[in-house]
Structure formats: structure tokens, C-alpha cells
Amino acid sequence: MKIFEQKGTSRSMAACGYCRTVGHNIRECPQVAEDYAFWKDYKVPLQASNPCRWFNANQPKYWGEWYTKCINAMQKQLDYKESLKKPKKARPKRKPTCGFCGSEHHNRRNCDKMKTFLKEAGQANENWRRAAYALLVTKLGISVGAAIKVKKDRYYINKDKDIEKVALVTDVNWDKLNLSCANGRWGDYMQGLSIGIMIDGRRCSLSFSRDFQEAELQPVFSSVDGYGSWKYDSKIANAPKPLDESWVNEYKEAFDYLAKKRSHLKLQEEGIIRLVAKWK
């Protein structure tokens, strides 16, 4: 699912709110004092060693904003220096609570509700993968190396009838397919099916007609990634070496990640608890 596959990729270093340089904040920004040395005498700091590009000589209409930002930033630096001189007040200890269920009597490590969720989610994911395997590999013949018949709708090519061709399945995102593929809610808690095919020496994305999706793919798959004009029609020959059935037991680490990063209430709001209950 997206939230697991993209973990750690969206983090970026914070930039200073004044000079926008990465690596420090306003309280530590060296540019503030340099600019303030000009602004305190009501002079525009155009001669400063590194004036902010967003408030430069070509933009005099923003100088008033530049002045205000610099004065406020300087005050923040002064207030921060004063705060460092004061003795730190002991913060009242917060009563520890479980990040998963919210109980004040334990934490995630010994949360029975979390253990139950992980057990049921693992079983639900196995059941879903078993259904996905039966649908894609056994019934539709979709596995890397398989030959399938595809067609392009005549409306795409302004012809009297559809075009049919034989395609070779080149790739399927097996490693990412999991229970969240059945989640009909768009967002970080879902995953789409992506299939690559080779037609006349050219790689294309395989798609499915809306009628086919509703009749065959759902409720196992709620979404198909990518857009392709070639649509699945039927299987011709199975792959020489189809996907191994041991695949159904994998991908449980995604739910371990969910349980560590999200509360039961959040997972309930996002439809994951309902999905697990349906497939367990």
C-alpha cells in the first residue's frame, strides 16, 4: 500500500523561515542580524553580503514585508537567547498511553488489541492474496511470460471493428499487491494493480474495460494503475513458470508498519479495520 511503499521518501530538511536556507531555522539564522544592522537605521540592506533573493533591488514593493520579517525574526532571536538564560521548568510527566488503542494501562508492545489486529490482518492478507492468485494467475492466465489476447476499441482508431492482438505479459507488481488493493477509498491506504505487456516489440500497460472490472476484478481489485488503450480479452497460453503460490504468505510487514505508525481509530476511519474484518 502507498503509505508503506512510500515510507521515508517524503521527508525533507526544513528550511529557514527567513532566508529559506536549508540547515537552520529563524532562531539561528545569521542573515537576520546582518539585515537588521541596516533596517534599524531604516536602510534597505542591499549591500548585505547575502541579501534574500525574494526581497532584492528588483522588488521594492516587497521591501515593507522584508522589513517586517527582519524585525520579527530579530525579536525571535532575542527572545530565544533570553529563554536560554532562564532555568528550565520541569514538565509534568504525562501518563503513558498506548499509541494503538489509547489505553493508559499499557503500551504498543503489550497491547492485546494490536496483537489481535496483526493476527487478523495477516490472515486477511493471506486470504486476499489467495483470491488474487486464483483470479489473475489461474482464471485470467496473467503471470509473467503468459500469452493473452488483447483488443483495442474501434473508437480509438476510427475503424469499423476492434483490433485484436496477442500480447506477452512482461511484468506485474506482485511485490506490492496486498489486501489494500480491495480498499475502494482513494488515498494512502490503497494499492492499484499494474500489468505490463509486450505487443509488436513495444511495452504497453494492460487495462480492463469497466464492465470487465465490475464483473471480474471486483471486489478483489478496486483500482488498476496506469492507462492503456489495449484491454484484456482472454488468456491464450499460461506462463512457463507461473507465480509461486508461496507469494500468498508475504507482505505482512506492511501491517506491522501500520500498527506501529497508526492508531486503531485512524485505521478504522480509513477503512482498514473494515477491510480486515471482511477478508479475515
Backbone hydrogen bonds, N-H to C=O, Kabsch-Sander energy under -0.5 kcal/mol:
donor,donor_aa,acceptor,acceptor_aa,energy
2,K,190,M,-1.7
3,I,188,D,-2.5
4,F,1,M,-1.0
5,E,1,M,-2.8
6,Q,2,K,-2.6
7,K,4,F,-1.2
9,T,6,Q,-2.0
10,S,6,Q,-0.5
16,C,21,T,-2.3
20,R,16,C,-0.9
23,G,14,A,-1.4
24,H,21,T,-0.8
28,E,25,N,-1.2
29,C,25,N,-0.6
29,C,26,I,-1.0
32,V,29,C,-0.6
33,A,29,C,-0.6
34,E,30,P,-1.1
35,D,31,Q,-2.5
36,Y,32,V,-2.7
37,A,33,A,-1.7
38,F,35,D,-1.2
39,W,35,D,-2.5
40,K,36,Y,-2.6
41,D,38,F,-1.4
42,Y,39,W,-2.1
43,K,38,F,-2.0
46,L,44,V,-2.5
48,A,45,P,-1.1
55,F,52,C,-1.4
56,N,53,R,-0.6
59,Q,56,N,-2.0
62,Y,59,Q,-2.0
63,W,60,P,-1.5
66,W,62,Y,-2.4
67,Y,63,W,-2.7
68,T,64,G,-2.1
69,K,65,E,-2.6
70,C,66,W,-2.4
71,I,67,Y,-2.5
72,N,68,T,-2.4
73,A,69,K,-2.5
74,M,70,C,-2.6
75,Q,71,I,-2.0
76,K,72,N,-2.0
77,Q,73,A,-2.0
78,L,74,M,-2.2
79,D,75,Q,-2.7
80,Y,76,K,-2.2
81,K,77,Q,-2.1
82,E,78,L,-2.0
83,S,79,D,-2.1
84,L,80,Y,-1.4
85,K,81,K,-0.7
85,K,82,E,-0.8
86,K,82,E,-0.8
98,C,103,S,-3.1
102,G,98,C,-1.6
110,N,107,N,-0.9
111,C,108,R,-1.4
112,D,110,N,-0.7
115,K,111,C,-2.1
116,T,112,D,-2.4
117,F,113,K,-2.1
118,L,114,M,-2.6
119,K,115,K,-2.2
120,E,116,T,-2.6
121,A,117,F,-3.1
122,G,118,L,-2.3
123,Q,119,K,-1.9
124,A,120,E,-2.7
125,N,121,A,-2.6
126,E,122,G,-1.9
127,N,123,Q,-2.5
128,W,124,A,-2.6
129,R,125,N,-2.7
130,R,126,E,-2.3
131,A,127,N,-1.9
132,A,128,W,-2.7
133,Y,129,R,-2.6
134,A,130,R,-2.2
135,L,131,A,-2.0
136,L,132,A,-3.1
137,V,133,Y,-1.4
138,T,133,Y,-1.7
139,K,134,A,-2.1
140,L,135,L,-2.2
142,I,136,L,-3.4
143,S,141,G,-0.8
145,G,169,V,-2.8
146,A,143,S,-2.6
147,A,237,A,-2.4
148,I,167,A,-2.6
149,K,234,S,-3.4
150,V,165,K,-2.8
151,K,231,K,-2.3
152,K,163,I,-2.6
153,D,151,K,-0.5
153,D,229,S,-0.6
156,Y,153,D,-1.8
157,I,153,D,-0.6
157,I,154,R,-0.6
158,N,154,R,-1.0
159,K,154,R,-1.6
163,I,152,K,-2.1
165,K,150,V,-2.6
167,A,148,I,-3.0
168,L,198,M,-1.9
169,V,146,A,-2.7
170,T,196,G,-2.4
171,D,196,G,-1.4
173,N,194,S,-1.8
174,W,172,V,-2.6
176,K,173,N,-1.4
177,L,173,N,-1.0
177,L,174,W,-0.7
181,C,178,N,-2.6
182,A,179,L,-2.1
183,N,180,S,-1.4
184,G,182,A,-0.7
186,W,184,G,-0.5
190,M,187,G,-0.7
191,Q,180,S,-0.8
193,L,223,S,-1.9
196,G,171,D,-3.1
197,I,204,C,-2.9
198,M,168,L,-2.5
199,I,197,I,-0.5
199,I,202,R,-2.8
202,R,199,I,-1.5
204,C,197,I,-3.0
206,L,195,I,-2.6
207,S,230,W,-2.2
213,Q,209,S,-2.6
214,E,210,R,-2.4
215,A,211,D,-2.2
216,E,212,F,-3.3
217,L,212,F,-1.1
218,Q,213,Q,-2.6
220,V,217,L,-0.9
221,F,217,L,-2.2
222,S,181,C,-2.7
225,D,193,L,-2.3
231,K,151,K,-2.8
231,K,229,S,-0.6
232,Y,207,S,-2.2
233,D,149,K,-2.4
234,S,149,K,-1.6
236,I,147,A,-2.6
237,A,147,A,-2.1
247,W,244,D,-1.8
248,V,245,E,-1.7
249,N,246,S,-1.6
250,E,247,W,-1.6
254,A,251,Y,-1.0
255,F,252,K,-1.0
256,D,252,K,-1.3
257,Y,253,E,-2.0
258,L,254,A,-1.9
259,A,255,F,-2.3
260,K,256,D,-1.4
261,K,257,Y,-1.8
262,R,258,L,-2.6
264,H,100,F,-3.1
265,L,100,F,-0.5
267,L,263,S,-2.3
268,Q,264,H,-1.9
269,E,265,L,-2.3
270,E,266,K,-1.8
271,G,268,Q,-1.1
272,I,267,L,-1.9
273,I,267,L,-1.2
275,L,271,G,-1.8
276,V,272,I,-2.6
277,A,273,I,-2.3
278,K,274,R,-1.7
279,W,275,L,-1.6
280,K,276,V,-1.8
